Amino acid sequence: MTMVGEVMTHNLLTVESTTPLAQAAARMSDRGVGAILVLSGDSVSGILTERDVLRAVATGGVEGTNVAAWMTRDPETVDVGESTGQAAAVMIHGGFRHLPVVEGGKPVGIVSIRDLMRVVVDDESPRGV
């Protein structure tokens, strides 16, 4: 059984809720990621995803607003020692593609649906073998 800690991204991209939305979006773009964790001290207070940025753009809400106006507050999290299957179930049930990973309540990574799909693909044997 594969654990979340084995497949998550360790190099976290984080911001504070007061960060301008355009700055957060630029950082996401620079890193080529679809989500950024919003921290309050050393705990996760929110998550800003590409979907949130898209909603902001569609409503003209990018200029002059900060991350707090568009982030998902108090997102679901998964523990570093939980199975990838559990993480997938949380994501499917919640309808989202990124999940903060915590250890002892503190953020240590983020897992995406893409990370979880790699586990499935790696576990499958090639056709005809």
matplotlib code that plots the C-alpha trace (Angstrom):
import matplotlib.pyplot as plt

x = [0.0, 1.4, 1.3, 0.6, 4.1, 5.7, 4.0, 3.3, 5.2, 7.5, 8.6, 5.6, 4.5, 2.8, 1.4, -0.3, -4.0, -3.0, -0.9, -2.3, -4.2, -2.2, 1.1, -0.1, -1.2, 2.1, 4.0, 1.7, 2.4, 6.2, 6.3, 3.8, 1.5, -2.3, -2.5, -0.8, -1.3, -2.4, -0.7, -1.6, 1.5, 2.5, -1.0, -3.0, -5.8, -6.7, -5.8, -5.9, -6.3, -6.3, -10.1, -10.2, -8.0, -10.2, -13.3, -11.6, -10.6, -14.1, -15.7, -13.1, -12.0, -8.2, -7.1, -7.0, -8.0, -6.0, -5.9, -8.3, -11.1, -10.9, -9.2, -11.0, -10.9, -10.1, -9.5, -9.7, -6.3, -4.7, -2.1, 1.3, 0.9, -2.5, -2.9, -3.1, -6.5, -7.8, -6.5, -8.2, -11.5, -11.3, -10.6, -13.4, -15.9, -14.9, -14.7, -11.2, -7.8, -5.3, -5.1, -2.8, -0.7, -0.1, 2.0, 1.2, -1.1, 1.6, 1.8, 4.5, 3.3, 0.5, -0.8, -2.6, -4.9, -2.0, 0.3, -2.3, -2.8, 0.9, 0.6, -2.2, -0.2, 3.0, 1.1, -0.4, 1.7, 2.0, -0.5, 0.5, 3.1]
y = [0.0, 3.4, 6.2, 9.9, 10.8, 8.8, 10.6, 14.2, 17.3, 18.3, 21.7, 23.7, 26.9, 29.1, 32.6, 34.5, 35.4, 39.1, 38.4, 40.1, 37.6, 38.6, 38.0, 34.5, 33.6, 34.7, 32.5, 29.6, 30.2, 30.5, 27.1, 25.5, 24.4, 24.4, 25.2, 27.3, 26.7, 29.7, 29.7, 31.4, 30.9, 27.3, 25.9, 25.7, 28.3, 27.9, 26.8, 28.9, 26.9, 27.6, 27.3, 30.1, 32.3, 31.6, 32.6, 35.8, 36.6, 35.8, 38.2, 41.0, 40.4, 40.2, 43.8, 45.1, 41.9, 39.5, 35.7, 35.7, 36.9, 33.8, 31.0, 28.0, 28.4, 25.5, 22.9, 19.2, 17.7, 14.3, 13.0, 12.1, 8.5, 7.9, 5.7, 7.2, 5.4, 7.4, 10.6, 9.8, 9.1, 12.5, 14.2, 12.5, 13.0, 16.7, 17.4, 18.9, 18.1, 19.2, 18.2, 19.6, 17.0, 17.5, 15.8, 16.7, 19.4, 21.2, 21.3, 19.1, 18.7, 18.7, 15.9, 16.3, 14.0, 13.8, 12.4, 9.8, 8.8, 8.2, 5.6, 3.8, 3.9, 2.7, -0.2, -1.3, -3.7, -2.9, -4.5, -7.8, -8.5]
z = [0.0, -1.0, 1.6, 0.8, 2.1, -0.7, -3.5, -2.2, -3.3, -0.5, -1.8, -0.7, -2.2, 0.4, 1.0, 3.7, 3.2, 2.8, -0.3, -3.4, -5.6, -8.7, -6.9, -5.7, -9.2, -10.7, -8.2, -9.1, -12.8, -12.2, -10.4, -12.7, -9.9, -9.6, -5.9, -3.2, 0.5, 2.6, 6.0, 9.3, 11.4, 10.9, 10.1, 7.0, 6.9, 3.3, -0.2, -3.4, -6.6, -10.3, -10.2, -7.6, -9.7, -12.8, -10.8, -9.8, -13.4, -14.7, -12.2, -12.6, -9.0, -9.4, -9.1, -5.6, -3.9, -1.8, -1.5, 1.5, -0.8, -3.1, -1.2, 0.2, 4.0, 6.3, 3.6, 4.1, 4.8, 4.8, 7.2, 5.7, 6.9, 5.3, 2.2, -1.3, -1.5, 1.4, -0.1, -3.4, -1.6, 0.2, -3.1, -5.0, -2.2, -1.9, -5.6, -5.5, -7.1, -4.4, -0.8, 1.8, 3.7, 7.4, 10.0, 13.6, 12.3, 10.4, 6.6, 5.1, 1.6, -1.0, -3.0, -6.3, -8.3, -10.8, -8.0, -7.2, -10.8, -11.1, -8.3, -10.3, -13.5, -11.9, -10.2, -13.6, -15.7, -19.4, -21.7, -23.1, -20.4]

ax = plt.figure().add_subplot(projection="3d")
ax.plot(x, y, z, "-o")
ax.set_aspect("equal")
plt.show()
